[in-house]
Amino acid sequence: MIRPYGPLLAAVAAASCTPQVRDVTYFEANPEVTAKVVADCAAGAHRGEECANARAAASSLRRDQRMDAYKKNF
């Protein structure tokens, strides 16, 4: 007997194993993780939306560091 819901269960199981994409705010709050993901993306070991989010967070963190340095001089 063929079960009609078999392919559906397989699709749900596969989707549940896929980790959720971390957003920019996660990476901004975790600079160590951000640096690792950006490095992995540059090496080709990591791809996708997380790479864009990690690069955006890294840029934001650098901007914040520059602003902090600027404020200290005034």
C-alpha positions in Angstrom: 0.0 0.0 0.0 1.3 3.4 -0.9 0.9 6.1 1.7 0.0 9.4 0.1 1.5 11.4 3.0 4.9 9.9 2.8 6.5 12.6 0.6 4.9 15.3 2.7 6.5 13.8 5.9 9.9 13.6 4.2 9.6 17.3 3.2 8.7 18.3 6.7 11.5 16.3 8.2 14.0 17.8 5.8 12.8 21.3 6.5 13.0 20.9 10.2 16.7 19.9 10.0 17.6 23.1 8.2 18.9 25.7 10.7 17.2 29.0 10.8 19.0 31.9 9.1 20.5 34.2 11.8 19.6 37.9 11.2 21.8 41.0 11.3 20.8 41.8 14.9 22.0 38.4 16.1 25.4 39.0 14.4 25.6 42.5 15.8 25.2 41.1 19.3 27.7 38.3 18.7 30.8 39.8 17.1 32.9 36.7 17.5 30.4 34.6 15.6 30.2 37.4 13.0 33.9 37.3 12.4 33.9 33.5 11.9 30.9 33.5 9.5 32.4 36.4 7.5 35.7 34.5 7.2 33.9 31.2 6.3 32.0 33.1 3.6 35.1 34.6 2.2 36.7 31.1 2.1 33.6 29.6 0.4 32.8 27.4 3.3 29.5 29.2 4.1 27.0 30.7 1.7 23.6 32.2 1.5 21.6 34.8 3.3 23.6 34.4 6.5 26.7 35.7 4.7 24.9 38.9 3.7 23.6 39.3 7.2 27.0 38.7 8.8 28.7 41.2 6.4 26.0 43.8 7.1 26.6 43.3 10.9 30.3 43.5 10.5 30.0 46.8 8.6 27.6 48.1 11.3 30.1 47.1 14.1 33.0 48.8 12.3 30.8 52.0 11.9 30.0 51.9 15.6 33.7 51.6 16.4 34.6 54.5 14.2 31.9 56.7 15.8 33.1 55.7 19.3 36.6 56.7 18.4 35.3 60.0 16.8 33.3 60.9 20.0 36.3 60.3 22.2 38.3 62.9 20.3 35.7 65.6 21.0 
